[in-house]
């Protein structure tokens, strides 16, 4: 799936079948359903889930919690990126 194809799925009511939990979480969040995005990754214990978890808490405005999850993901807090830029980067990374 390309980035453009992923973006076009945002018009649907459900994420497309076969998406990774990481992309599903980003899909839900972009559609305004932060809770479903969070639920999708909160019980996963890998670094990719931690990275998405970090982004979600940053989006929520909980910087302290976000910083914890960025450290779990072994990522630097992206203070140089807007939330939309980070979402874009995450989607592209998980589509690759």
Order of alpha helices (4+ residues) and beta strands (2+ residues): alpha-alpha-alpha-alpha-alpha-alpha
